[in-house]
Amino acid sequence: MGTHPTFTEALAVWARIGLLSFGGPAGQIALMHKMLVDDNKWLNEQKFLNALNFCMLLPGPEAMQLATYAGWRLHGVKGGLAAGLLFVLPGAGVVLALAFIYATLGNVPVIEAVFLGVKAAVLVIVIEALLRIAKRALKRGADWVIAATSFIAIFFLDAPFPLIIFAAALIGAVLGSNDTSPSTERHTPVPLARTASTIVLWLGIWLAPLGLIALALGPTHVLAQTGLFFSKLAVVTFGGAYAVLAYMAQQAVETHGWLSAGEMLDGLGLAETTPGPLILVTEFVGTLAAYRSGEGPAWLMGFAGAAVTLWATFAPCFLWIFTGAPYIERIGSNARLSGALGGVTAAVVGVILNLALWFALHVLFAKVTPVTQGPLRLWTPDFASFDWLAGMLSVLAALLLLWRHMGVIWVLAICAGLGLAVRLVF
């Protein structure tokens, strides 16, 4: 495997990765590859890729789970906890601070002007993610069919996201995969009792605190609702944050009324500019939901909402990794599991297309209403409410990101600054 660091040496690297993990999962994975494989040689290329493929099979942020696995590989459970927590906590602290600023100043015209540019840039960022994932995922005719069916199911039929993911995984498993080859490495059997005890322990760590909150405060309390909602979300977060944003927005905006569609876009923009996994946008949602609930002091509820959301979002990641890590080498050569991953990834393309259209309508038009006809649902904009400034900023963001290949943070900063400047002048 290469050199073996002390726990203190590894801790410094995990902290550095957590502080520098900008740029989404692609940039984060590239950073970890450089530090773990190229610079320090703590993992070899094959073990890194096997771990990455396994993490892509899991719900949740693959980069954070890859860091957790690397930490576990070097120093066991304490190493996995250190690597995973240090990957998340720097960004979580920044998002919490920004969420409080947003909660208190969100209605100020200057803030609204800044976030108009952010929303326009986020729209193009989602489109760029769609193109990147589609290029990687749609290799066979069956993949295109799965992607198109998933889009139709979620955009026009309002099908539940978890059902779409389950169906795609099942179809992918049946079709199998041509990308795997049998492993020649001999694997030490893992005692089933050890696996079962790991599952029971981490299920308890994840669910017991959330259950106690629901018992103490009641199932309708905002903290109980956020704990349940983000725990369910953690189980179906295949394909990264973009894949579940439409589902999260539908529930958080339309069902629970925790925030508006525009505020969801603002939260994604904040998460794009901070280190750590993009799924930290859930912390923004949980903070605002609790802050505005009226259940107690707003600042205290905001902190509690952030804590519950982070727990429900990331505790399951440790369950997946600590349970599955001993099996990673053999899972990587399983054609059925690889096929399931391929089916899920193809479905995610259709789901992200739905997200891109949903974002575009809410960014470019002030008024959008859902029209239903039998089982069909169609989001219909009021064309008289078109926002010309949002449209121009979106075109600029597309030129900078897709043509000039400028960094995400620079695109967000330029569009936010121009949005503010135009609003101050006009």
C-alpha positions as CSV (number, residue, x, y, z in Angstrom):
1,M,0.0,0.0,0.0
2,G,3.0,2.3,0.4
3,T,4.1,4.3,3.4
4,H,2.1,4.3,6.5
5,P,1.7,7.6,8.4
6,T,1.2,8.2,12.0
7,F,-2.2,9.3,13.1
8,T,-1.0,12.9,13.7
9,E,0.6,13.1,10.2
10,A,-2.7,11.8,8.7
11,L,-4.7,14.3,10.8
12,A,-2.8,17.2,9.3
13,V,-3.5,16.0,5.7
14,W,-7.3,15.4,6.5
15,A,-7.5,19.0,7.9
16,R,-5.8,20.4,4.8
17,I,-8.1,18.5,2.5
18,G,-11.1,19.7,4.4
19,L,-10.0,23.3,4.1
20,L,-9.1,23.1,0.4
21,S,-12.0,21.0,-0.8
22,F,-13.6,23.5,-3.2
23,G,-14.9,22.7,-6.6
24,G,-17.4,20.0,-6.1
25,P,-16.7,16.2,-6.0
26,A,-14.5,16.1,-9.1
27,G,-12.1,18.7,-7.7
28,Q,-12.3,17.1,-4.2
29,I,-11.5,13.6,-5.6
30,A,-8.6,15.0,-7.6
31,L,-7.2,16.7,-4.6
32,M,-7.4,13.5,-2.5
33,H,-5.8,11.5,-5.3
34,K,-2.9,14.0,-5.4
35,M,-2.4,14.0,-1.7
36,L,-3.0,10.3,-0.9
37,V,-1.7,8.5,-4.1
38,D,0.8,10.9,-5.7
39,D,2.3,12.9,-2.9
40,N,2.2,10.7,0.2
41,K,1.7,7.2,-1.5
42,W,-0.6,6.1,1.4
43,L,-2.9,4.3,-1.2
44,N,-2.0,2.8,-4.5
45,E,-3.9,3.6,-7.7
46,Q,-6.0,0.4,-7.8
47,K,-7.1,0.6,-4.2
48,F,-8.0,4.3,-4.6
49,L,-10.1,3.5,-7.7
50,N,-11.8,0.5,-6.0
51,A,-12.7,2.7,-3.1
52,L,-14.0,5.4,-5.4
53,N,-16.2,3.0,-7.4
54,F,-17.6,1.6,-4.1
55,C,-18.4,5.1,-2.8
56,M,-20.2,5.9,-6.1
57,L,-22.5,3.0,-5.4
58,L,-23.5,4.5,-2.1
59,P,-26.0,7.2,-1.3
60,G,-24.4,10.4,0.0
61,P,-21.4,12.5,-1.0
62,E,-18.9,10.2,-2.6
63,A,-15.9,12.5,-1.9
64,M,-16.6,12.6,1.9
65,Q,-17.1,8.9,1.9
66,L,-13.9,8.3,0.0
67,A,-12.0,10.4,2.6
68,T,-13.7,8.3,5.4
69,Y,-12.6,5.1,3.7
70,A,-9.0,6.3,3.3
71,G,-8.9,7.3,6.9
72,W,-10.3,3.9,7.9
73,R,-7.8,2.1,5.7
74,L,-4.9,3.8,7.5
75,H,-6.1,4.0,11.1
76,G,-9.3,2.1,11.5
77,V,-12.5,3.6,12.8
78,K,-10.8,6.6,14.5
79,G,-9.0,7.4,11.2
80,G,-12.3,7.2,9.3
81,L,-14.0,9.5,11.8
82,A,-11.2,12.0,11.7
83,A,-11.0,12.1,7.9
84,G,-14.8,12.2,7.4
85,L,-15.4,14.9,10.1
86,L,-12.5,17.1,9.0
87,F,-13.8,16.9,5.4
88,V,-17.3,18.2,6.5
89,L,-16.8,20.5,9.5
90,P,-14.9,23.5,7.9
91,G,-17.6,23.9,5.2
92,A,-20.3,23.3,7.7
93,G,-19.1,26.1,9.9
94,V,-19.0,28.5,6.9
95,V,-22.5,27.5,5.7
96,L,-23.9,28.0,9.2
97,A,-22.5,31.5,9.4
98,L,-23.8,32.4,6.0
99,A,-27.2,30.9,6.7
100,F,-27.6,33.1,9.8
101,I,-26.5,36.1,7.8
102,Y,-29.0,35.2,5.1
103,A,-31.8,34.6,7.7
104,T,-31.4,38.0,9.2
105,L,-30.6,40.1,6.0
106,G,-32.2,38.0,3.3
107,N,-34.9,40.6,2.5
108,V,-32.5,43.6,2.1
109,P,-32.5,44.8,-1.6
110,V,-28.7,44.7,-1.7
111,I,-28.6,41.0,-0.6
112,E,-31.4,40.2,-3.1
113,A,-29.4,41.8,-5.9
114,V,-26.3,39.8,-5.1
115,F,-28.2,36.6,-5.0
116,L,-29.9,37.3,-8.3
117,G,-26.4,36.9,-9.9
118,V,-25.8,33.8,-7.8
119,K,-29.0,32.2,-9.0
120,A,-28.1,32.9,-12.6
121,A,-24.7,31.3,-12.2
122,V,-26.1,28.3,-10.3
123,L,-28.4,27.6,-13.2
124,V,-25.5,27.2,-15.5
125,I,-23.5,25.2,-12.9
126,V,-26.3,22.7,-12.8
127,I,-26.4,22.5,-16.7
128,E,-22.6,22.0,-16.7
129,A,-23.0,19.2,-14.2
130,L,-25.7,17.6,-16.4
131,L,-23.4,17.7,-19.4
132,R,-20.5,16.2,-17.4
133,I,-22.5,13.4,-15.9
134,A,-24.4,12.6,-19.1
135,K,-21.0,12.2,-21.0
136,R,-19.8,9.7,-18.4
137,A,-23.1,7.9,-17.8
138,L,-24.9,7.4,-21.1
139,K,-22.7,4.8,-22.9
140,R,-25.4,2.3,-24.1
141,G,-28.8,2.7,-25.7
142,A,-30.3,1.3,-22.5
143,D,-28.7,4.2,-20.5
144,W,-30.4,6.7,-22.8
145,V,-33.8,5.0,-22.3
146,I,-33.4,5.0,-18.5
147,A,-32.4,8.7,-18.5
148,A,-35.3,9.7,-20.7
149,T,-37.8,7.6,-18.7
150,S,-36.6,9.1,-15.4
151,F,-37.0,12.6,-16.7
152,I,-40.5,12.0,-17.9
153,A,-41.4,10.2,-14.7
154,I,-40.2,13.1,-12.4
155,F,-41.0,16.1,-14.5
156,F,-44.3,15.2,-16.1
157,L,-45.7,12.5,-13.7
158,D,-44.2,13.8,-10.4
159,A,-43.0,10.3,-9.6
160,P,-41.2,9.9,-6.2
161,F,-37.4,10.2,-6.5
162,P,-36.7,7.1,-4.4
163,L,-38.9,5.0,-6.6
164,I,-37.1,6.2,-9.7
165,I,-33.7,5.3,-8.2
166,F,-34.9,1.9,-7.1
167,A,-36.3,1.1,-10.5
168,A,-33.1,2.2,-12.3
169,A,-30.9,0.2,-9.9
170,L,-33.0,-2.9,-10.5
171,I,-32.9,-2.5,-14.3
172,G,-29.2,-1.8,-14.2
173,A,-28.5,-4.9,-12.1
174,V,-30.5,-7.1,-14.5
175,L,-28.6,-5.7,-17.5
176,G,-25.3,-6.0,-15.7
177,S,-22.1,-4.3,-16.7
178,N,-19.4,-4.8,-19.3
179,D,-16.9,-2.6,-17.4
180,T,-15.8,-5.1,-14.7
181,S,-13.3,-8.0,-14.8
182,P,-13.0,-10.8,-12.3
183,S,-10.6,-10.0,-9.5
184,T,-7.6,-12.3,-9.1
185,E,-6.8,-11.1,-5.6
186,R,-7.8,-13.4,-2.7
187,H,-9.9,-11.7,0.0
188,T,-10.0,-12.6,3.7
189,P,-13.6,-13.5,4.7
190,V,-15.3,-11.0,6.9
191,P,-17.2,-12.5,9.9
192,L,-20.9,-11.8,9.5
193,A,-21.2,-11.1,13.3
194,R,-18.7,-8.2,12.9
195,T,-20.7,-6.8,10.0
196,A,-24.0,-7.1,11.9
197,S,-22.6,-5.5,15.0
198,T,-21.2,-2.6,13.0
199,I,-24.7,-2.1,11.4
200,V,-26.5,-2.2,14.7
201,L,-24.0,0.2,16.3
202,W,-24.1,2.9,13.6
203,L,-27.8,2.6,13.1
204,G,-28.2,3.4,16.8
205,I,-25.7,6.3,16.6
206,W,-27.6,7.7,13.6
207,L,-31.2,7.1,14.6
208,A,-31.3,7.1,18.5
209,P,-30.7,10.9,19.0
210,L,-33.2,11.7,16.3
211,G,-35.8,9.4,17.9
212,L,-35.2,11.0,21.3
213,I,-35.8,14.4,19.8
214,A,-39.1,13.2,18.3
215,L,-40.2,11.7,21.6
216,A,-39.2,14.7,23.7
217,L,-40.6,17.4,21.3
218,G,-43.4,15.5,19.5
219,P,-43.4,14.3,15.8
220,T,-44.7,17.6,14.5
221,H,-41.9,19.7,15.9
222,V,-39.7,21.2,13.3
223,L,-36.6,19.4,14.6
224,A,-38.3,16.1,14.5
225,Q,-39.5,16.8,11.0
226,T,-36.1,17.9,9.7
227,G,-34.5,14.8,11.4
228,L,-36.9,12.5,9.6
229,F,-36.8,14.3,6.3
230,F,-33.0,14.5,6.0
231,S,-32.6,10.9,7.2
232,K,-34.9,9.8,4.4
233,L,-32.9,12.0,2.0
234,A,-29.6,10.5,3.1
235,V,-30.8,7.0,2.0
236,V,-31.7,8.2,-1.6
237,T,-28.9,10.7,-2.3
238,F,-27.4,8.7,-5.2
239,G,-25.6,10.7,-7.8
240,G,-24.6,13.7,-5.6
241,A,-26.5,16.7,-4.4
242,Y,-27.7,17.8,-7.8
243,A,-29.7,14.6,-8.2
244,V,-31.7,15.1,-5.0
245,L,-32.1,18.9,-5.1
246,A,-35.4,18.7,-7.1
247,Y,-36.8,16.2,-4.6
248,M,-35.5,18.2,-1.6
249,A,-36.9,21.4,-3.1
250,Q,-40.3,19.8,-3.8
251,Q,-40.6,18.7,-0.2
252,A,-38.9,21.6,1.6
253,V,-40.6,24.3,-0.5
254,E,-44.0,22.9,-1.5
255,T,-44.8,20.3,1.2
256,H,-43.2,21.8,4.4
257,G,-43.0,25.5,3.4
258,W,-39.6,25.9,5.1
259,L,-38.3,28.3,2.3
260,S,-39.1,29.5,-1.2
261,A,-37.8,28.2,-4.5
262,G,-35.6,31.3,-4.8
263,E,-34.1,30.7,-1.4
264,M,-33.3,27.1,-2.3
265,L,-31.3,28.5,-5.2
266,D,-29.5,30.9,-2.9
267,G,-28.6,28.1,-0.6
268,L,-27.1,26.1,-3.4
269,G,-25.1,29.1,-4.4
270,L,-23.7,29.4,-0.9
271,A,-22.8,25.7,-0.8
272,E,-21.0,26.1,-4.1
273,T,-18.7,28.8,-2.7
274,T,-17.7,26.9,0.5
275,P,-15.3,24.0,1.1
276,G,-16.8,20.5,1.7
277,P,-19.5,18.5,-0.1
278,L,-22.3,20.3,-2.0
279,I,-24.9,18.4,0.1
280,L,-24.1,20.9,2.8
281,V,-27.0,22.8,1.2
282,T,-29.2,20.7,3.4
283,E,-27.7,22.5,6.4
284,F,-28.8,25.8,4.9
285,V,-32.4,24.4,4.6
286,G,-32.4,22.9,8.1
287,T,-31.1,26.2,9.6
288,L,-33.7,28.4,8.0
289,A,-36.5,25.9,8.7
290,A,-35.8,25.9,12.5
291,Y,-34.8,29.6,12.6
292,R,-38.2,30.6,11.3
293,S,-40.3,28.0,13.1
294,G,-41.2,30.2,16.1
295,E,-40.7,27.2,18.4
296,G,-38.1,29.1,20.5
297,P,-35.3,31.7,20.4
298,A,-34.5,32.0,16.7
299,W,-30.8,31.8,17.0
300,L,-30.9,28.8,19.3
301,M,-33.4,27.0,17.0
302,G,-31.1,27.8,14.0
303,F,-28.2,26.2,15.7
304,A,-30.3,23.2,16.6
305,G,-31.7,22.9,13.1
306,A,-28.2,22.9,11.6
307,A,-27.0,20.3,14.1
308,V,-30.0,17.9,13.5
309,T,-29.6,18.3,9.7
310,L,-25.8,17.6,9.8
311,W,-26.4,14.6,12.0
312,A,-29.1,13.1,9.8
313,T,-27.2,13.8,6.6
314,F,-23.7,12.6,7.5
315,A,-24.1,10.0,10.3
316,P,-25.4,7.5,7.6
317,C,-22.2,8.0,5.6
318,F,-20.2,6.4,8.4
319,L,-22.6,3.5,8.6
320,W,-22.2,2.8,4.8
321,I,-18.4,3.0,4.9
322,F,-17.6,1.2,8.2
323,T,-20.0,-1.6,7.1
324,G,-18.9,-1.9,3.5
325,A,-15.2,-1.1,3.7
326,P,-14.0,-4.7,4.4
327,Y,-15.9,-5.8,1.2
328,I,-14.7,-3.1,-1.2
329,E,-12.2,-5.2,-3.1
330,R,-14.7,-7.9,-4.0
331,I,-17.6,-5.5,-4.7
332,G,-15.5,-3.7,-7.3
333,S,-15.5,-6.8,-9.5
334,N,-19.2,-7.6,-9.2
335,A,-20.9,-7.0,-12.6
336,R,-24.5,-6.9,-11.1
337,L,-23.5,-4.1,-8.6
338,S,-21.7,-2.2,-11.2
339,G,-24.7,-2.5,-13.5
340,A,-26.9,-1.2,-10.7
341,L,-24.6,1.8,-10.3
342,G,-24.8,2.4,-14.1
343,G,-28.6,2.3,-14.0
344,V,-28.7,4.8,-11.1
345,T,-26.2,7.1,-12.8
346,A,-28.2,7.1,-16.0
347,A,-31.4,7.9,-14.1
348,V,-29.6,10.7,-12.4
349,V,-29.0,12.3,-15.8
350,G,-32.8,12.5,-16.3
351,V,-33.3,13.8,-12.7
352,I,-30.7,16.6,-13.1
353,L,-32.3,17.6,-16.4
354,N,-35.6,18.0,-14.5
355,L,-33.7,20.0,-11.9
356,A,-32.1,22.3,-14.6
357,L,-35.5,23.0,-16.1
358,W,-37.1,23.7,-12.7
359,F,-34.2,26.0,-11.8
360,A,-34.4,27.8,-15.1
361,L,-38.1,28.5,-14.8
362,H,-37.7,29.9,-11.3
363,V,-34.6,32.0,-12.1
364,L,-35.9,33.5,-15.3
365,F,-39.6,34.1,-14.4
366,A,-41.0,35.7,-11.3
367,K,-44.2,33.7,-11.6
368,V,-44.4,29.9,-12.3
369,T,-47.4,27.8,-11.5
370,P,-47.9,24.0,-11.8
371,V,-50.7,22.9,-14.1
372,T,-52.1,19.4,-13.7
373,Q,-54.1,17.4,-16.2
374,G,-54.9,14.0,-14.9
375,P,-51.7,12.3,-14.0
376,L,-49.6,14.9,-15.8
377,R,-48.0,18.0,-14.2
378,L,-46.4,20.8,-16.1
379,W,-44.6,23.9,-14.7
380,T,-46.0,26.9,-16.6
381,P,-44.3,30.3,-16.5
382,D,-46.0,33.7,-16.9
383,F,-44.0,35.0,-19.8
384,A,-44.8,38.6,-18.8
385,S,-42.8,38.0,-15.7
386,F,-39.5,37.3,-17.5
387,D,-36.5,38.8,-15.7
388,W,-34.2,40.3,-18.4
389,L,-31.3,40.8,-16.0
390,A,-31.4,37.1,-14.8
391,G,-31.5,36.1,-18.4
392,M,-28.4,38.2,-19.3
393,L,-26.5,37.0,-16.3
394,S,-27.3,33.4,-17.1
395,V,-25.9,33.9,-20.7
396,L,-22.8,35.5,-19.2
397,A,-22.3,32.6,-16.7
398,A,-22.7,30.1,-19.6
399,L,-20.0,31.9,-21.6
400,L,-17.6,32.0,-18.6
401,L,-18.2,28.5,-17.4
402,L,-18.9,26.4,-20.5
403,W,-16.8,28.4,-23.1
404,R,-14.0,30.0,-21.1
405,H,-13.9,27.2,-18.5
406,M,-13.5,29.7,-15.7
407,G,-13.6,28.4,-12.1
408,V,-17.0,28.1,-10.4
409,I,-16.1,30.5,-7.6
410,W,-15.0,33.2,-10.0
411,V,-18.2,32.8,-12.1
412,L,-20.3,33.1,-8.9
413,A,-18.4,36.2,-7.8
414,I,-18.6,38.0,-11.2
415,C,-22.4,37.3,-11.6
416,A,-23.1,38.4,-8.1
417,G,-21.1,41.6,-8.5
418,L,-22.8,42.4,-11.8
419,G,-26.2,41.7,-10.3
420,L,-25.5,44.1,-7.5
421,A,-24.1,46.8,-9.8
422,V,-27.0,46.8,-12.2
423,R,-29.6,46.9,-9.4
424,L,-27.8,49.9,-7.8
425,V,-27.7,51.8,-11.1
426,F,-31.2,51.0,-12.2
